[in-house]
Amino acid sequence: MLPSALPRPALATGLTLSGLRAARGGRQLWGPLDGQLDPGQALWVRGPNGAGKTTTLKVLSGLLYPTGGVSRVLDYTPSELR
């Protein structure tokens, strides 16, 4: 059998957001966010100081819990892996 004819495993979704929200100090920073990035795609996080860029990355990485919704990275929920 030729290598190109071998079955290939399905790739996991890179990032999936479903109703994701975040707040700091009782103030909602953003949300709800819905969307999907496939493996190899990039996310550009841009905004003024205090807009929630670092909080966004911490929620996506599982360092902070979201105040609502779910994020999944490579089919894992980061906040559940803590």
trRosetta pair geometry for C-beta under 8 A, 3 or more apart (Angstrom, degrees):
i j d omega theta_ij theta_ji phi_ij phi_ji
1 5 5.2 -121 -178 80 94 122
1 6 6.6 108 129 -69 124 75
2 5 4.7 88 63 2 83 107
2 6 8.0 -130 99 -22 50 77
3 6 5.9 -34 -162 0 44 116
11 38 7.7 60 113 -168 130 95
11 39 5.7 -105 172 16 129 134
12 39 7.1 86 73 -47 70 120
12 74 4.6 66 110 -158 143 61
12 75 4.4 -101 -148 -13 120 111
13 16 5.2 38 121 -42 141 110
13 36 6.1 -61 -168 -158 125 111
13 37 7.9 115 172 75 83 47
13 38 6.6 -79 -145 -111 62 58
13 39 7.8 -168 -169 -30 22 80
13 72 7.0 56 81 103 115 112
13 74 7.4 -170 77 -107 50 26
13 75 6.5 111 40 -59 80 75
14 36 7.7 116 56 176 83 72
14 37 4.6 -70 85 105 123 83
14 38 5.1 104 0 171 114 16
14 39 4.4 167 -72 -66 103 47
14 40 7.3 -129 -70 21 143 50
14 41 6.2 -175 43 42 162 94
14 73 7.3 -20 162 -149 49 63
14 74 6.7 -5 -135 -68 35 66
15 35 7.9 13 112 104 97 87
15 36 6.7 164 89 -153 62 45
15 37 4.2 20 46 44 104 102
15 43 7.0 -21 46 -45 162 135
15 60 7.1 -3 -140 -153 127 116
15 71 7.1 -18 -165 -170 86 96
15 72 7.3 158 -153 84 40 56
15 73 5.5 -4 -102 -106 74 71
16 35 7.7 -163 -147 97 43 43
16 36 5.0 -1 -107 -108 71 87
16 70 8.0 2 108 111 93 93
16 71 7.1 159 84 -157 54 49
16 72 4.5 -1 54 54 102 101
17 20 4.5 -70 -162 0 101 129
17 33 4.7 -32 149 116 143 98
17 34 5.7 -165 103 -128 88 24
17 35 5.1 17 47 46 110 71
17 36 7.3 -153 23 -68 69 47
17 69 7.0 29 -178 154 76 134
17 70 7.7 170 -152 90 41 53
17 71 5.3 -11 -104 -107 71 81
18 34 5.9 40 -119 -119 40 84
18 69 5.6 -177 96 -163 56 96
18 70 4.9 0 58 57 103 90
18 71 7.7 -179 24 -80 68 38
18 72 8.0 24 2 -1 106 100
19 31 7.4 55 173 -170 49 105
19 32 4.4 -34 -147 -158 54 131
19 33 7.6 93 -179 57 6 45
19 34 6.4 24 -47 -73 44 94
19 68 6.1 -79 142 138 97 97
19 69 3.4 -169 99 -101 71 105
19 70 7.0 43 58 17 89 68
20 31 5.8 -122 108 -115 52 109
20 32 6.4 122 52 -158 37 67
20 33 4.5 -35 62 56 98 97
20 34 7.6 160 14 -70 82 44
20 59 7.0 129 -178 142 120 136
20 66 5.3 -91 -153 -137 80 153
20 68 7.1 152 -153 93 25 66
20 69 3.8 -134 -77 100 35 140
20 70 6.8 -100 -78 56 84 23
20 71 5.3 45 -96 -58 138 93
21 28 6.6 -40 -174 -146 110 107
21 30 7.1 -165 -141 98 54 53
21 31 3.0 153 -108 133 70 171
21 32 5.4 -50 -61 -94 94 64
21 33 7.5 163 -71 8 45 80
21 66 6.0 111 63 176 52 101
21 67 4.9 -69 104 71 99 91
21 68 3.8 23 34 50 119 102
21 69 5.5 123 1 7 74 113
22 28 7.5 124 87 -156 41 61
22 29 5.0 -29 95 49 92 114
22 30 5.9 18 45 51 93 81
22 31 6.2 143 13 -32 57 124
22 52 6.4 143 90 -165 125 129
22 55 5.3 154 149 144 145 117
22 56 6.7 -155 20 -86 157 55
22 59 5.2 -107 -85 -55 131 151
22 64 7.2 65 -136 113 117 130
22 66 5.7 -82 -78 -134 76 70
22 67 5.8 133 -123 8 27 98
23 26 6.6 -12 161 -160 122 8
23 27 6.0 170 -159 82 88 34
23 28 4.7 -50 -94 -97 98 48
23 29 6.0 174 -108 -3 34 80
23 67 4.6 29 12 -32 100 157
24 27 6.2 -24 69 58 62 87
24 29 5.9 42 8 -46 95 121
24 52 7.2 -177 0 -108 123 92
24 55 5.8 -109 -47 -97 126 149
28 31 6.5 -103 -173 45 110 102
28 67 7.4 -121 -113 66 83 152
29 51 7.3 107 -168 160 100 43
29 52 3.5 123 175 -90 133 144
29 55 5.8 86 45 81 173 150
29 56 7.8 -135 118 -56 134 82
30 33 6.5 30 137 -45 109 112
30 52 5.5 -170 -11 91 109 157
30 56 7.0 10 40 -84 142 106
31 66 7.9 126 -91 -167 147 110
31 67 7.5 -161 26 62 164 100
31 68 6.5 128 162 64 153 109
31 69 6.7 -157 -149 2 125 138
32 68 6.8 -72 -100 104 97 120
32 69 5.8 140 -142 -59 99 138
33 69 7.2 152 52 116 71 171
37 41 4.4 -145 -167 83 93 123
37 42 7.7 -140 -155 51 137 7
37 43 6.0 -82 -66 -58 159 101
38 41 5.2 86 56 -6 67 119
39 74 7.8 62 -82 -96 104 87
45 53 4.9 128 148 -146 116 94
45 56 5.8 179 -135 84 137 140
45 57 6.6 -112 2 -54 172 100
46 53 7.4 32 -100 -101 7 128
47 51 3.4 -104 135 79 131 161
47 52 7.2 -4 80 48 153 69
47 53 5.5 -177 46 -56 104 105
48 51 5.1 112 60 -40 65 117
52 55 4.5 -58 -158 50 74 119
52 56 5.6 88 138 -35 86 93
53 56 5.7 -52 -153 28 28 115
53 57 6.8 20 154 -11 62 104
54 57 5.9 -55 -151 39 35 107
54 58 6.2 35 151 -19 67 107
55 58 5.6 -56 -145 39 32 112
55 59 6.3 33 155 -20 66 104
55 64 6.5 -41 -155 46 72 161
56 59 6.0 -57 -150 35 28 108
56 60 6.4 23 155 -14 64 110
57 60 5.7 -55 -143 41 32 111
57 61 6.1 22 159 -11 66 112
58 61 6.0 -62 -141 44 28 103
58 63 4.1 -80 -159 70 84 113
58 64 4.3 54 128 3 111 109
59 62 7.9 47 -179 -65 27 22
59 63 7.7 -77 -57 56 23 72
59 64 5.0 -51 -77 76 63 99
59 65 7.5 9 -126 134 81 10
59 66 5.1 77 -157 -76 121 81
59 71 6.6 113 140 1 91 148
59 79 7.8 -19 -161 -60 62 114
60 71 5.6 -115 -117 161 59 161
60 73 6.8 96 177 -62 80 126
60 78 6.8 81 157 17 34 155
61 73 7.9 17 -107 -21 38 162
61 78 5.8 -176 157 -169 22 157
62 77 7.9 116 -97 142 110 53
62 78 2.7 -133 -57 153 107 100
62 79 5.0 -166 -134 -68 78 42
62 80 7.9 -86 -130 28 121 43
62 81 5.8 -21 -153 53 163 99
62 82 5.8 -175 161 -52 109 98
64 79 7.9 -43 105 -100 33 107
65 79 5.0 93 -113 -143 70 136
66 69 5.6 -69 134 65 149 82
66 70 7.4 -163 47 -90 146 23
66 71 6.6 132 -38 -7 139 103
66 79 6.8 -112 5 -40 80 151
70 77 6.3 -56 -163 -121 99 117
71 77 7.0 123 79 -140 55 69
71 78 6.5 -17 92 22 106 105
71 79 7.7 95 50 -8 94 103
72 75 6.1 8 169 -124 118 21
72 76 6.5 151 -159 68 74 27
72 77 5.5 -46 -100 -81 73 64
73 76 5.8 -33 69 63 71 84
73 78 5.7 36 19 -47 120 105
76 80 7.6 -141 176 63 78 104
76 81 6.2 29 166 -49 123 129
77 80 4.2 54 88 11 107 116
77 81 7.2 169 87 -20 58 86
78 81 5.7 -61 -154 28 38 113
78 82 7.8 53 153 -39 64 88
79 82 6.3 -29 -165 -4 42 115
